[in-house]
Every structure is written in C-alpha cells, then in structure tokens.
Amino acid sequence: MNAIQQLVIGAALATGASATMTFSDPGLATPLAIPDHDAAGILRTLAVSGLDGTTRYAVDVALNIQGSGYGGYVGDLYAYLAHQTPSGAYAMTVLLNRPGRSDTQLSGYDDTGLTITLSDSAAADIHTYQSQPGYQLAATTGALTGTWQPDRRLTNPDDVVSSDARAAISFDEMVHGMANPDPNGYWYLFVADMQSGATMQLNSWSVSFAELSAVPEPASVLGTMGLLAGGLLLRTRRRKRVA
C-alpha cells in the first residue's frame, strides 16, 4: 500500500468514539448484601456532573454481583437503571429480569455471580446468555463475564420468561430520547433477589459515558480525502523534479 492509499483510508476511518468518563458508586467501599427473596431490594445513587448536555454519548453500565454465604444464583436477580436529569425528566430501563427464566427453567440460570458490562452495542441479550456464543465464566469466581445487552423485559419478575417481548428503550434513549437530553443528574441502580435459597452481594457498579464523534457527511469526507491526496501528489511531484 502506498502513502496516498494509506492517507485516504486513514481519512475515511477517522470517526468513532473519543473521551470516556466513568462514574463509580463512591459509597460502596465494601460489598453490600442484597436481601434474600425480598422485592424491596437495594437502591444505589450516582451523582453525574460535568458532561456536555449537547454531546451524544454511548452509555455502558458495569455490574459486579457475587454470591455470598452459600452462594447466590443469577436467575434470582432483578435490576433496573434509572436516570433523572437536573430538570426532573426521568427514564428507566431493565438491566436484569431473572436471567435464564423460561417456560422450562422457572428458576433461571444457576451461575453464582456476574462481572459484566451492559451495553446497547453488545451482540446478545443477557437474559439468554447461556445459549449465546459469548457465554464464559471467570475461572476463579464462576461469575459470568463479557458484554451483554440489557434484558429490557418489563414483565413481572415472578412471571417473566425468555419469550417475553423486550421494551424498545435503550441506554441511548434514556438520555437522548428526552425532550431536553442531559446525561447529568442522578443515576439509580436497583437490585433485588427475587427467590429464596441463596444470598448475593453487590460489589461494585459504574456508569460510563463515551463521547461519540460526529460522523462527517459523505461529501465532506470525499472532499477532505481529495485535498489530502492532491497535496501528497503535489509534494511527490516536486520531490521528483528536484531529484
């Protein structure tokens, strides 16, 4: 590949994500027990500030939940993420809704924890992760790892099954689908253990905001590529004449 080709391809690929800001729960210095078989669950809050309300962000959620005592089961868990902007607008989406629970597996999956990232851009739904190519457990803890799409099933956790429809709202729509989009404000994580017999704890969670670069219009990209390539050609010809 010559220098002109490299320059043109580089200009064509010069889009994508830039700076990322991550906000972690500052009050979660030690693991927090999730009450067993208790729909009241636990609620955690993050205060997010300093983000540009006019910028588009990709939002990811990191979640670390492990079994404690006799160990817990991922299929017991129900969790949602909510966002309240400084102006008071509110949106939420379901992160986990009894993963693995189906008509034939009413208790859901029996893995003992998860250390995952939930992202709109992931390839597969967290609810059916054991049947997906990305299914992998950590060797030391037995926890689910990887990046997954949020569950987004709004069905009652006592009745949910894998065939239930998923709500359309995504992380992106939680921020940018509002009338006055603003990623700042309060972000809430709710987690509950919906079935008795084992206990779990929340070790950590965070929300990340990756600033998305604007994608140039095709005409702009082509124009820039032409100018860059033309400039390089001119420099090359000048060098040849001097030689």
C-alpha positions in Angstrom: 0.0 0.0 0.0 1.5 3.4 -1.0 1.4 6.6 1.0 -1.6 8.0 -0.9 -3.7 4.9 -0.2 -2.8 5.0 3.5 -3.7 8.6 3.8 -7.0 8.2 2.0 -8.0 5.1 4.1 -7.0 6.9 7.3 -9.2 9.9 6.5 -12.1 7.6 5.7 -11.8 5.8 9.1 -11.3 8.9 11.2 -14.6 8.6 13.0 -15.8 6.9 16.2 -15.7 7.3 20.0 -13.3 9.7 21.8 -13.1 10.5 25.6 -14.8 8.3 28.1 -15.9 9.4 31.6 -16.7 6.7 34.3 -18.7 7.4 37.4 -18.5 4.8 40.2 -20.5 4.4 43.4 -18.4 6.3 46.0 -20.4 4.9 48.9 -19.8 1.3 48.1 -16.5 0.8 49.9 -17.4 -2.8 51.0 -19.8 -5.3 49.4 -23.5 -4.6 50.1 -25.8 -7.6 50.9 -28.8 -8.0 48.7 -31.7 -9.1 50.9 -32.7 -12.7 50.0 -36.2 -13.2 48.5 -37.1 -9.6 49.1 -38.6 -7.4 46.3 -37.7 -4.3 48.3 -34.1 -4.9 47.2 -31.4 -2.2 47.4 -31.2 1.2 45.7 -27.9 3.0 45.0 -27.4 6.5 43.6 -24.7 8.2 41.5 -24.5 11.9 41.0 -23.2 12.7 37.5 -22.0 16.1 36.5 -19.6 17.8 34.1 -20.9 16.2 30.9 -21.9 18.3 27.9 -25.7 18.3 27.5 -25.3 18.9 23.8 -22.9 16.0 23.1 -24.1 12.5 22.2 -22.8 9.7 24.5 -22.7 5.9 24.4 -23.7 4.7 27.8 -22.4 1.5 29.4 -23.0 0.0 32.8 -20.5 -2.2 34.7 -22.0 -4.5 37.2 -20.3 -6.8 39.7 -22.6 -9.1 41.8 -21.3 -12.2 43.6 -22.8 -15.0 45.7 -22.3 -14.8 49.4 -22.7 -17.4 52.2 -24.0 -20.4 50.4 -23.8 -18.6 47.1 -26.5 -17.0 45.0 -27.9 -17.5 41.6 -28.0 -15.1 38.6 -31.5 -16.3 37.8 -32.8 -14.8 41.1 -31.8 -11.2 40.1 -33.9 -8.3 39.0 -32.3 -5.0 38.4 -33.1 -1.7 36.7 -31.2 1.5 35.9 -32.9 4.9 36.1 -31.8 8.4 35.2 -33.2 11.8 36.4 -31.9 14.9 34.7 -31.3 18.2 36.6 -34.6 19.4 35.1 -36.5 16.5 36.6 -37.1 14.3 33.5 -37.0 10.6 34.3 -36.3 7.4 32.4 -35.5 3.8 33.2 -34.7 0.5 31.6 -34.5 -3.1 33.0 -31.0 -4.5 33.2 -31.7 -7.9 34.6 -35.0 -9.8 34.8 -34.4 -13.3 36.2 -31.8 -14.3 33.5 -32.5 -17.7 32.1 -36.0 -17.9 33.4 -38.2 -19.6 30.8 -41.2 -21.9 30.5 -39.0 -24.9 31.1 -36.5 -23.3 33.5 -38.5 -21.4 36.1 -35.6 -20.7 38.4 -33.4 -19.2 35.7 -29.7 -19.7 35.4 -27.7 -21.1 38.4 -24.4 -19.3 37.8 -23.2 -17.8 41.1 -22.5 -14.2 40.0 -21.6 -11.8 37.3 -18.9 -9.3 36.4 -20.2 -7.8 33.2 -20.7 -4.7 31.1 -24.2 -3.9 29.8 -24.2 -2.0 26.5 -26.6 -1.2 23.7 -23.8 -2.3 21.2 -23.4 -5.8 22.6 -24.2 -8.7 20.4 -26.6 -10.7 22.6 -29.3 -10.4 25.2 -28.3 -11.0 28.8 -31.5 -13.0 29.5 -30.4 -15.9 27.3 -26.7 -15.7 27.8 -26.1 -19.4 28.3 -27.2 -20.1 24.8 -25.0 -17.4 23.3 -21.5 -17.8 21.7 -20.1 -15.2 24.2 -21.0 -17.3 27.3 -18.0 -17.5 29.6 -17.5 -17.8 33.3 -14.5 -16.5 35.3 -12.1 -19.3 36.3 -11.7 -18.1 39.8 -15.2 -17.0 40.8 -17.5 -18.8 38.4 -19.1 -15.5 37.6 -20.5 -14.6 34.2 -18.2 -12.3 32.2 -18.4 -10.3 29.0 -20.5 -7.5 27.5 -24.3 -8.0 27.0 -27.4 -6.1 26.0 -29.7 -5.2 28.9 -32.7 -7.5 29.5 -35.3 -4.8 28.9 -38.3 -7.2 29.7 -40.9 -5.3 31.6 -42.7 -8.4 32.8 -43.2 -9.0 36.5 -40.1 -10.9 37.7 -42.3 -13.6 39.1 -43.7 -14.3 35.7 -41.0 -13.4 33.2 -39.9 -15.9 30.6 -37.4 -15.6 27.8 -40.1 -15.3 25.1 -41.5 -12.1 26.5 -41.1 -9.0 24.4 -38.3 -6.6 25.1 -39.1 -2.9 25.6 -37.6 -0.6 23.0 -36.0 1.8 25.4 -32.2 1.6 25.3 -29.5 3.4 27.2 -29.2 5.9 24.3 -32.9 6.7 24.5 -32.7 7.2 28.3 -30.5 10.2 27.6 -31.0 11.4 24.1 -34.7 10.4 23.6 -35.8 13.0 26.1 -37.3 16.4 25.1 -34.3 18.1 26.8 -31.5 15.5 26.7 -28.9 15.8 29.5 -26.7 12.9 30.8 -26.0 14.8 34.0 -28.2 14.4 37.1 -28.8 11.3 39.2 -28.4 7.7 38.1 -30.0 5.0 40.1 -29.3 1.2 40.3 -32.0 -1.0 41.9 -31.2 -4.7 42.6 -33.4 -7.3 44.1 -33.1 -11.1 44.8 -36.5 -12.5 43.9 -36.1 -16.1 45.0 -35.1 -17.7 48.3 -32.4 -20.2 49.0 -29.1 -18.3 48.4 -27.7 -14.9 49.0 -25.8 -12.4 46.9 -24.0 -9.1 47.3 -23.3 -6.0 45.2 -19.6 -5.5 45.0 -19.4 -2.5 42.6 -21.2 -0.7 39.7 -20.5 2.2 37.5 -21.8 4.1 34.5 -19.5 5.2 31.6 -20.2 7.9 29.0 -18.1 7.6 25.8 -18.3 10.8 23.8 -19.3 10.0 20.2 -17.5 11.8 17.4 -19.7 13.4 14.7 -19.7 11.4 11.5 -18.8 13.7 8.6 -21.1 13.9 5.6 -20.0 11.7 2.7 -19.3 14.8 0.6 -17.1 16.3 3.3 -15.1 13.0 3.7 -14.6 12.7 0.0 -13.6 16.4 -0.2 -11.1 16.0 2.6 -9.7 12.8 1.1 -9.3 14.6 -2.3 -7.5 17.5 -0.8 -5.1 15.3 1.3 -4.4 13.0 -1.7 -3.9 16.0 -4.0 -1.5 17.6 -1.6 0.5 14.5 -1.3 0.7 14.0 -5.0 2.0 17.6 -5.5 4.7 17.1 -2.9 5.7 13.8 -4.6 6.0 15.5 -8.0 8.1 18.3 -6.6 10.5 15.9 -5.0 10.9 14.1 -8.3 11.7 17.4 -10.1 14.3 18.3 -7.5 15.8 14.8 -7.8 
